Amino acid sequence: MESNWRGAAFWARVWASVKYPVRVFLGARVALSLVAAVSIATASAPPNPGGNFGFQPPLRDGLAYYLLEPWSRWDTQWYLKIAAQGYAVDDGSLGFYPAYPLLVRAVGTLLGGQWLLAALIVSNLAALGCYVLLYRMVAREFGEGTARDALVWLAIFPTGFFLFAGYTEALFLLAVLLALQSAPDGHWARAGLANAVAMLTRAPGVMLVIPLLFELVMQFRQGKARVRHFLIFGATSSVGMAFWVYLFVMFGDANVWARGFSFWRITGLPGQNIVMAAQMLFSDSLVVVVSNMFDLSFAFLFLILIGAGVRTLPPIWTIYSIVVMLPPFMTVQVLVPEVPLTSISRYGVVAFPIFVTLARTRWRWRALPIALCVVVQAWFVWSFARWGWVS
């Protein structure tokens, strides 16, 4: 009886510590699924793949059409292709990192080749982990009130729905949060492994080593870390080089990734894409003007929020938010050169300190930005379900 009582008490404490993020996650997941389902249900014809993104034939029947099909869009198709068929040199697939499609392949194999379902399972489990970890990290620094508000901002942010889609944002953010939670507590093996996962998930993952090394050096100077911790962190982080080892073994050139990446983007000077987007505001095309206005708005919003958090957030968080946004501000879209900041609104979702800054901001009319975020996100999901490009 005593053992059972202790077991029940333990799980009760666990639930008490995670129930708020779980509820926010489920609320957002259900609401966005309804918006997406209604979007395709009311379309005059079943949405068709855009461009060369139709690797998996669209689902047409049953609940799967309404619950799964709206999330099988754009980059998701590339991850499904890589999970099912692997990489190829000449199709642009090498521009995508392997951690997410590997997990999709593992889960999809267990599900008998249901790749889309596997992709959404991986993304949503990672997203749930993000909600829980972010809540715990923010509550530890600023209290539960701020943690609750940070989760709300994450849930309603216009591009926050990408955490639920078949994209890498959720897995990447989960790895980042695990690394940045582990480092301050001196768990450098765990921080290094999380860093490796981030490196294998998205291109900006390599930048995560900068805030982690900053924290390690600070602990070393304070006498809280030793040389062996540098070795442990370095050894575990080096797992993140596995992708380049694989490329060398399979294709004889570890830099073949660069050719895959250049299929989508090219590297420029910091802020060059902002200047180019500003110039496009004088285009004769209304679509080009509106698209660049949206991208510039998100770009400056991120810059303002990152700057606002410099003095109030833990230094390791601020350094992370700066370095993770450097790559998006240094690359230019190739396929749609008229919109050089394409996807900037999605890339900023993983800069989690911006949501903490929003949570700590004293709003005079708080309901207004909340309502605006909810409306814009619903519009984005509605368009995304119909193969509209929204990021």
C-alpha positions in Angstrom: 0.0 0.0 0.0 2.8 2.4 0.9 4.6 1.7 -2.3 1.5 2.2 -4.4 0.8 5.4 -2.5 4.2 6.7 -3.2 3.9 5.8 -6.8 0.6 7.6 -7.2 2.0 10.6 -5.4 5.0 10.7 -7.7 2.9 10.7 -10.9 0.6 13.2 -9.4 3.6 15.5 -8.9 4.8 14.8 -12.4 1.3 15.7 -13.8 1.1 18.8 -11.8 4.4 20.0 -13.2 3.4 19.4 -16.9 -0.3 19.8 -17.0 -0.3 23.4 -18.1 2.1 22.9 -21.1 0.2 19.7 -22.0 -3.1 21.5 -22.0 -1.7 24.4 -24.1 -0.2 22.0 -26.5 -3.4 20.0 -26.9 -5.5 23.2 -27.2 -3.3 24.6 -30.0 -3.0 21.2 -31.7 -6.8 20.7 -31.8 -7.6 24.2 -32.8 -5.1 24.3 -35.7 -6.2 20.8 -36.9 -9.8 22.1 -37.1 -8.8 25.1 -39.1 -6.7 23.0 -41.5 -9.5 20.4 -41.9 -12.2 23.0 -42.6 -9.8 24.7 -45.1 -9.5 21.7 -47.3 -13.1 20.6 -46.7 -14.4 23.9 -48.1 -11.9 24.1 -51.0 -13.6 24.0 -54.4 -11.2 21.2 -55.4 -8.7 19.0 -53.6 -5.5 21.1 -53.1 -2.7 20.0 -55.5 1.0 19.9 -54.8 3.0 23.1 -55.6 6.0 22.9 -57.9 8.1 19.8 -57.5 6.9 18.9 -54.0 4.6 16.0 -54.8 6.7 13.1 -53.6 3.9 11.4 -51.8 0.5 11.1 -53.5 -2.1 13.1 -51.7 -4.5 11.4 -49.4 -8.0 11.6 -50.7 -10.3 9.6 -48.5 -11.5 9.3 -44.9 -10.3 11.0 -41.7 -6.7 10.9 -43.0 -7.6 13.4 -45.7 -8.8 15.9 -43.1 -6.4 15.2 -40.2 -3.1 14.3 -42.0 -3.2 15.6 -45.6 -3.4 19.3 -44.7 0.1 19.0 -43.0 1.8 17.3 -46.0 3.0 20.5 -47.6 6.2 21.9 -49.1 9.3 20.9 -47.1 7.4 18.0 -45.5 7.5 16.3 -48.9 11.2 16.5 -49.0 11.6 14.9 -45.6 9.2 12.1 -46.6 11.2 11.5 -49.8 14.5 11.4 -47.8 13.0 9.1 -45.2 11.6 6.7 -47.8 14.3 6.9 -50.5 17.4 8.4 -49.0 19.6 11.2 -50.4 20.5 11.9 -54.0 23.2 14.3 -55.3 21.3 16.1 -58.0 17.8 16.8 -56.7 18.4 19.3 -53.8 17.7 16.8 -51.1 21.2 17.2 -49.6 20.2 20.6 -48.5 18.1 19.0 -45.8 19.7 17.6 -42.7 19.3 13.9 -41.6 18.1 13.7 -38.0 14.4 14.4 -38.7 14.1 12.1 -41.7 16.0 9.4 -39.9 13.5 9.5 -37.0 10.6 9.5 -39.6 12.1 6.5 -41.3 12.4 4.6 -38.0 8.8 5.4 -36.9 7.5 4.9 -40.5 9.1 1.5 -40.7 7.3 0.5 -37.6 4.1 1.8 -39.1 4.5 -0.2 -42.3 5.6 2.7 -44.5 3.1 5.4 -43.3 5.6 8.1 -43.7 3.4 11.1 -43.3 1.8 9.7 -40.1 5.3 9.0 -38.8 6.5 12.5 -39.6 3.6 14.1 -37.7 4.1 11.7 -34.8 7.8 12.7 -34.5 7.0 16.5 -34.9 4.2 16.5 -32.4 6.0 14.5 -29.7 9.0 16.9 -30.1 6.6 19.8 -29.9 5.1 18.5 -26.7 8.6 18.2 -25.3 9.3 21.8 -26.3 6.3 23.0 -24.5 7.2 21.2 -21.3 10.9 22.1 -21.4 10.2 25.8 -22.2 7.7 26.0 -19.4 10.1 24.5 -16.9 13.0 26.7 -18.0 11.1 29.9 -17.9 9.4 29.1 -14.6 12.8 28.4 -13.1 14.1 31.9 -14.2 11.0 34.1 -13.9 8.2 32.2 -12.2 5.2 30.2 -13.4 3.2 33.3 -14.5 5.8 34.3 -17.1 6.2 30.6 -18.1 2.5 30.4 -18.8 2.5 33.6 -20.9 5.6 32.4 -22.8 3.8 29.2 -23.8 0.7 31.2 -24.9 2.8 33.4 -27.1 4.6 30.4 -28.6 1.2 28.7 -29.3 -0.4 31.7 -30.9 2.6 33.1 -32.8 1.6 33.2 -36.5 4.2 30.6 -37.6 4.1 28.6 -34.3 2.0 26.0 -36.1 5.2 24.7 -37.9 6.0 22.9 -34.6 3.1 20.6 -35.4 3.8 20.2 -39.1 6.2 17.7 -40.8 9.1 20.2 -40.4 12.3 20.2 -38.4 11.5 23.2 -36.1 10.1 21.1 -33.2 13.0 18.6 -33.2 15.5 21.4 -33.5 14.0 23.5 -30.7 13.7 20.5 -28.4 17.4 19.8 -28.8 18.2 23.5 -28.2 16.1 23.6 -25.1 17.6 20.4 -23.7 21.1 21.7 -24.4 20.5 25.1 -22.8 18.7 23.5 -19.8 21.6 21.0 -19.3 24.6 23.4 -19.6 23.9 25.7 -16.6 23.5 22.7 -14.4 26.9 21.3 -15.5 25.5 18.3 -17.4 27.9 18.6 -20.3 27.6 15.2 -21.8 23.8 15.7 -22.2 24.4 19.3 -23.5 26.9 18.0 -26.0 24.6 15.2 -27.3 21.7 17.7 -27.6 24.1 20.0 -29.4 24.9 17.2 -31.8 21.2 16.5 -32.5 20.7 20.2 -33.3 23.7 20.1 -35.7 22.1 17.1 -37.4 18.7 18.7 -37.6 19.1 22.2 -39.1 22.0 24.3 -40.5 21.9 26.9 -37.6 22.6 24.0 -35.2 26.3 24.5 -35.6 25.8 27.9 -34.0 24.5 26.4 -30.8 28.0 25.6 -29.8 28.7 29.3 -29.3 26.4 30.0 -26.3 27.2 26.6 -24.9 31.0 27.3 -25.0 30.3 30.7 -23.4 28.5 29.0 -20.5 31.3 26.4 -20.2 34.0 29.1 -20.1 32.1 31.1 -17.5 31.7 28.0 -15.3 35.4 27.3 -15.8 36.4 30.8 -14.7 34.1 30.4 -11.6 35.7 27.1 -10.7 32.5 25.2 -11.4 34.0 23.3 -14.5 37.2 21.5 -15.2 39.2 20.7 -18.3 37.5 17.3 -18.4 34.2 19.1 -19.0 35.6 20.7 -22.2 36.7 17.2 -23.3 33.3 15.7 -22.5 31.4 18.4 -24.3 33.7 18.3 -27.3 33.5 14.5 -27.6 29.7 14.4 -27.4 29.2 17.4 -29.6 31.4 15.8 -32.3 28.6 13.2 -32.9 27.1 16.1 -34.9 29.8 15.6 -37.5 28.3 12.2 -38.5 26.4 13.8 -41.5 29.6 15.0 -43.1 31.3 11.6 -42.5 28.4 10.0 -44.1 28.6 12.3 -47.1 32.3 11.6 -47.5 31.8 7.8 -47.3 28.8 7.8 -49.7 29.7 10.5 -52.2 33.5 11.0 -51.7 33.0 14.6 -50.8 31.9 15.9 -47.4 31.2 19.3 -49.0 28.6 17.9 -51.4 26.1 19.3 -48.9 27.0 22.8 -50.0 25.8 22.0 -53.5 22.5 20.7 -52.2 22.1 23.8 -50.0 22.9 26.2 -53.0 19.9 24.6 -54.8 17.8 26.6 -52.3 19.9 29.4 -50.9 23.1 31.3 -51.4 25.1 33.0 -48.6 25.5 36.8 -48.7 26.6 39.5 -46.3 24.7 40.0 -43.0 21.6 42.0 -43.7 22.0 41.9 -47.5 18.6 40.1 -47.8 17.0 42.8 -45.7 18.3 45.5 -48.1 17.1 43.4 -51.1 13.7 42.9 -49.6 13.4 46.7 -49.0 14.2 47.3 -52.6 11.4 44.9 -53.7 8.9 47.1 -52.0 9.1 49.3 -55.1 8.2 46.3 -57.4 5.3 46.6 -59.9 3.9 43.3 -58.5 1.5 43.7 -55.6 2.2 40.1 -54.5 5.9 40.8 -54.4 5.4 44.0 -52.4 3.0 42.4 -49.9 5.3 39.3 -49.4 8.3 41.5 -48.7 6.3 43.7 -46.4 5.4 40.6 -44.3 8.9 39.3 -44.3 10.4 42.6 -43.3 7.9 43.0 -40.5 8.8 39.7 -39.0 12.5 40.4 -39.5 12.4 43.7 -37.6 10.1 42.2 -35.0 12.7 39.5 -34.2 15.5 42.0 -34.1 13.5 44.3 -31.7 12.6 41.4 -29.4 16.1 40.0 -29.3 17.5 43.4 -28.5 14.8 44.0 -25.8 15.9 40.8 -24.1 19.6 41.5 -23.9 19.5 43.0 -20.4 16.7 40.9 -18.9 17.3 37.4 -20.1 20.1 34.9 -19.1 23.2 35.7 -21.3 23.2 32.2 -22.7 19.7 32.6 -24.0 20.5 36.0 -25.6 23.6 34.7 -27.3 21.6 31.8 -28.6 18.9 34.0 -30.1 21.5 36.1 -31.8 23.5 33.4 -33.3 20.5 31.2 -34.4 19.2 34.2 -36.4 22.5 35.0 -38.1 22.2 32.3 -40.8 18.7 33.4 -41.9 20.0 37.0 -42.1 23.0 35.9 -44.2 21.3 33.8 -46.9 19.2 34.8 -49.9 16.4 32.7 -51.5 17.3 31.3 -54.9 14.1 29.8 -56.2 12.1 33.0 -55.6 14.7 35.8 -55.8 11.9 38.4 -55.7 11.3 37.5 -52.0 14.9 37.2 -50.6 13.7 36.9 -46.9 11.5 33.9 -47.7 10.8 31.7 -44.6 12.2 34.3 -42.1 9.0 34.2 -40.1 9.3 30.4 -39.7 13.0 30.5 -38.8 12.4 32.9 -35.9 10.1 30.4 -34.2 13.1 28.5 -32.8 14.5 31.8 -31.2 12.5 31.0 -28.1 13.8 33.9 -26.0 11.6 36.2 -28.1 8.5 34.6 -26.5 9.9 35.1 -23.1 10.4 38.8 -23.9 6.8 39.0 -25.1 5.7 37.3 -21.9 7.6 39.8 -19.8 6.4 42.9 -21.7 3.8 45.0 -20.0 1.1 45.5 -22.6 -1.3 48.4 -22.4 -3.7 46.7 -24.7 -2.6 43.1 -24.4 -5.7 41.7 -26.1 -4.8 43.5 -29.4 -1.5 41.7 -30.2 -3.0 38.4 -29.0 -6.0 38.7 -31.3 -3.8 39.8 -34.2 -1.5 36.7 -33.7 -4.5 34.3 -33.5 -6.1 35.8 -36.7 -2.8 35.7 -38.7 -2.0 32.2 -37.5 -5.4 31.0 -38.5 -5.0 32.6 -41.9 -1.6 31.1 -42.3 -2.8 27.6 -41.5 -5.9 28.0 -43.8 -3.6 29.0 -46.6 -0.9 26.3 -45.8 -3.5 23.6 -46.0 -4.3 24.7 -49.5 -0.6 24.6 -50.6 -0.2 28.3 -50.0 3.3 29.5 -49.1 3.0 31.4 -45.8 6.5 31.6 -44.4 
